[in-house]
Amino acid sequence: MTAHIQDSAVPRRSMLARILSFGALSIFFTSAGFVIGIVPGAIAFARDSERVGVFEPADGTSQDIENYINEHPLALALRANPDFTESRPTLQIPEARRAHNLTAGLLTGPGKIVVPPLVWNEKEGRSFVAISYLGPDLCGHPGVIHGGLLATMLDEGLARCCFPALPNKVGVTANLSVTYRRPTPAGSFVALKAKTVKVEGRKAWVEGHIETLPKDGEEPVVLAEASGLFIEPKNASVRPLAATHDFIFVEQRPTYVTLVPTPIVASNYIGSL
């Protein structure tokens, strides 16, 4: 026999109680989603300015390279300038993710990018300087650093230069043009210098170059030059913390902005901007 329960046997909650219950559930799940979205990057990692001294050289070679960079007159001058903020952005990426990151993982280590590049950003995204050491295992032709690596460095460097000048401090590469001036010797120190030349709303135009880093009064030699256009995605403001510029990553399809440490440039999706 099938039991039938009359509607009158089931107590009904008032309309007000049901509305309040639904509202509470909505707030809970919305808050949970927001926390899940921001915690991995925004809470677990400190600001760039607090991460400068994290790197500890593992051997004498990396210690010598670290000393050369830190003691170079260019580094000392930038460090003394209050308009510049010093950082080491690749150290903000969690170690578990570095193995899957090109410039913070695959290209780093003995014989490659031996120590994390030191970076200086001028306030309001006006200019940018990064000092790096490029080891002998990053070559295309024997003894010459691969041109693709230089293009990658210029792409990320020019992007980092202009991000603070964009409304929500994030953008993707729309265009990058690179001109190679001279071969870059393996096992050399280089400086990447960039400046934001124009900003119009969500668009920023940047120019920069990579040059040698001599120490004893010699003039630096320009090795490669680049110019680029960077565009902030239309919905970049959808994540409130994107404006902090500390933890930004543009997903492969730049219709969403996810917060993780260090900005990484996404390319070839200009049609969806």
LINSUL-V353155 format. One record per backbone hydrogen bond with DSSP energy under -1.0 kcal/mol. CO is the residue of the C=O (numbers start at 0). NH is the residue of the N-H. E is the energy in kcal/mol with one decimal. If there is no record, write none. Layout:
# LINSUL-V353155
[[CO:NH:E] [CO:NH:E]]
This chain:
# LINSUL-V353155
[[5:8:-1.9] [6:9:-1.3] [13:17:-2.0] [14:18:-2.2] [15:19:-2.4] [16:20:-2.2] [17:21:-2.4] [18:22:-2.4] [19:23:-2.2] [20:24:-2.2] [21:25:-2.3] [22:26:-2.3] [23:27:-2.2] [24:28:-2.5] [25:29:-2.3] [26:30:-2.5] [27:31:-2.6] [28:32:-2.3] [29:33:-2.2] [30:34:-2.6] [31:35:-2.5] [32:36:-1.8] [33:37:-1.7] [34:38:-2.8] [37:41:-2.8] [38:42:-1.0] [38:43:-1.5] [46:49:-1.4] [47:50:-2.2] [50:53:-1.1] [58:62:-2.0] [59:63:-2.3] [60:64:-2.1] [61:65:-2.5] [62:66:-2.5] [63:67:-2.3] [64:68:-2.2] [65:69:-2.5] [66:70:-2.3] [71:75:-2.3] [72:76:-2.4] [73:77:-2.2] [74:78:-2.4] [75:79:-1.3] [77:80:-1.0] [80:83:-1.7] [82:122:-2.3] [84:120:-2.2] [86:118:-2.7] [87:90:-1.6] [88:91:-1.9] [93:96:-1.6] [93:97:-1.2] [96:99:-1.6] [97:100:-1.9] [100:104:-1.2] [100:105:-2.0] [101:106:-2.5] [104:107:-1.6] [106:112:-2.4] [108:111:-2.3] [110:136:-3.3] [111:113:-1.4] [111:134:-1.8] [112:108:-1.8] [117:130:-2.6] [118:86:-2.5] [119:128:-2.3] [120:84:-2.4] [121:124:-1.3] [122:125:-1.1] [125:195:-2.1] [126:121:-2.6] [127:193:-2.5] [128:119:-3.1] [129:191:-3.2] [130:117:-1.7] [131:189:-2.6] [133:186:-2.0] [133:187:-1.3] [134:137:-1.1] [137:145:-2.8] [140:143:-2.4] [142:185:-2.0] [143:139:-2.3] [145:149:-1.4] [146:150:-2.1] [147:151:-2.1] [148:152:-2.6] [149:153:-2.4] [150:154:-2.5] [151:155:-2.4] [152:156:-2.8] [153:157:-2.7] [154:158:-1.7] [155:159:-2.6] [156:160:-1.8] [157:161:-1.6] [158:162:-1.7] [161:164:-1.9] [162:165:-1.6] [165:168:-1.1] [171:230:-2.4] [174:228:-2.1] [176:226:-1.9] [178:224:-3.0] [183:144:-3.2] [187:133:-2.6] [188:212:-1.2] [189:131:-2.5] [190:210:-2.6] [191:129:-2.2] [192:208:-2.4] [193:127:-2.2] [194:206:-2.3] [197:204:-3.0] [199:202:-2.1] [201:231:-2.9] [202:199:-2.5] [203:229:-2.8] [204:196:-2.3] [204:197:-1.4] [205:227:-2.6] [206:194:-2.7] [207:225:-2.8] [208:192:-2.6] [209:222:-3.2] [209:223:-1.4] [210:190:-2.7] [220:211:-2.0] [222:180:-2.2] [222:181:-1.8] [223:209:-2.7] [224:178:-2.9] [225:207:-2.6] [226:176:-2.8] [227:205:-2.5] [228:173:-2.9] [228:174:-1.6] [229:203:-2.4] [230:171:-2.6] [232:235:-1.7] [234:237:-2.0] [238:241:-1.8] [239:242:-1.2] [240:243:-1.9] [241:244:-1.2] [245:261:-1.1] [248:257:-1.6] [252:254:-3.2] [257:248:-1.5] [265:172:-1.5] [268:271:-1.4] [269:272:-1.7]]
